[in-house]
């Protein structure tokens, strides 16, 4: 994704174009697995402080550019793509060796039968194992 494509996508999502946002979007597009805050910070070539990066991650998530995943580590991770909506859900695979988190498209999370009066907002399926790289 070049700068012009990134700027266009940001504009479509109602986000102002900044160097950080373009770099952040380009990073997520080219990264095939979920990234923690530390991973993202390390990978960016644009200098930024902690609160600015978190604000932008939040803005990206609210705009549907990325979604967050809570894996076994307790550290939130972010992956490119919108938070799954009904009919577009997917599972996440966590490698127990390298701790990389991957989105697994086409594998729907199980919908639990909840007691009367309970409402499901989101179901997250985490599959643990060893990834192809390990």
C-alpha positions in Angstrom: 0.0 0.0 0.0 1.5 3.3 -1.1 1.1 6.7 0.7 -1.7 7.7 -1.7 -3.7 4.5 -1.1 -3.2 4.8 2.6 -4.4 8.5 2.6 -7.5 7.5 0.5 -8.4 4.7 3.0 -7.9 7.0 6.0 -10.2 9.6 4.3 -12.8 6.9 3.6 -12.8 6.0 7.3 -13.1 9.7 8.3 -9.6 9.9 9.7 -7.2 12.8 9.1 -4.0 11.9 7.2 -0.8 12.2 9.3 2.6 10.6 8.9 2.0 8.4 11.8 -1.4 7.2 10.6 0.0 6.4 7.1 2.9 4.5 8.6 0.6 2.7 11.0 -1.8 1.7 8.3 1.0 0.5 6.0 2.5 -1.5 8.8 -0.8 -3.3 9.5 -1.5 -4.0 5.9 1.9 -5.7 5.4 1.9 -7.7 8.7 0.1 -11.1 8.5 -0.3 -11.5 12.2 -1.5 -9.6 15.3 0.8 -7.0 16.8 1.2 -5.8 20.4 1.7 -2.2 21.2 5.4 -2.9 21.7 5.6 -4.7 18.3 4.0 -1.8 16.5 6.1 0.8 18.3 9.3 -1.0 17.4 8.3 -1.5 13.7 7.3 2.1 13.1 9.9 4.4 11.5 7.9 7.5 12.6 8.8 8.8 16.1 5.8 8.9 18.5 5.1 8.8 22.2 3.0 6.2 24.0 -0.2 8.2 24.4 -0.2 9.3 20.7 0.3 5.8 19.5 -2.5 4.4 21.8 -4.9 7.2 20.6 -4.2 6.3 17.0 -4.7 2.6 17.7 -8.0 3.4 19.3 -9.0 5.6 16.4 -8.1 2.8 13.9 -10.1 0.3 15.9 -13.2 2.6 16.2 -12.9 3.3 12.4 -12.9 -0.5 11.7 -9.3 -0.5 10.3 -8.0 -2.9 13.0 -9.5 -5.1 15.6 -8.1 -6.1 19.0 -7.5 -9.6 20.3 -7.1 -10.7 23.9 -4.9 -13.7 23.9 -3.6 -15.9 26.7 -0.8 -13.4 27.5 -3.0 -10.7 28.8 -1.4 -8.3 26.3 -3.8 -6.8 23.8 -2.9 -7.4 20.2 -4.1 -5.7 17.1 -4.7 -7.1 13.6 -5.6 -5.4 10.3 -9.3 -5.7 9.5 -12.6 -4.8 11.0 -13.9 -6.3 14.2 -15.9 -9.2 13.0 -19.6 -8.6 12.6 -22.4 -11.2 12.5 -21.6 -13.5 9.6 -18.0 -12.4 9.3 -16.6 -13.8 12.5 -13.3 -15.6 12.7 -11.1 -17.4 15.2 -7.6 -16.6 16.3 -4.6 -19.0 16.5 -2.0 -18.5 19.2 1.4 -20.2 18.7 2.5 -21.6 22.0 6.1 -21.5 20.8 6.6 -18.0 19.4 3.4 -16.4 20.8 2.4 -15.0 17.4 -1.4 -14.5 17.0 -3.0 -15.1 13.6 -6.5 -14.4 12.4 -8.1 -17.6 11.0 -10.7 -16.5 8.4 -13.6 -18.9 7.7 -13.4 -20.6 11.1 -16.5 -19.4 13.0 -16.5 -19.1 16.8 -19.0 -21.4 18.5 -22.1 -19.5 19.6 -22.8 -20.5 23.2 -26.3 -21.1 24.6 -26.6 -18.5 27.3 -29.1 -18.5 30.2 -32.3 -16.5 29.7 -31.8 -12.7 29.8 -28.1 -12.8 28.8 -27.1 -11.1 25.6 -24.0 -12.0 23.5 -22.0 -9.0 22.3 -18.9 -10.8 21.0 -17.5 -14.4 21.0 -13.8 -14.9 20.6 -12.3 -18.3 19.8 -8.7 -18.8 20.6 -7.0 -21.9 19.2 -3.6 -22.8 20.7 -0.9 -24.8 19.1 2.3 -24.5 17.1 2.4 -22.3 13.9 3.8 -23.3 10.6 6.9 -21.1 11.2 7.9 -23.0 14.3 
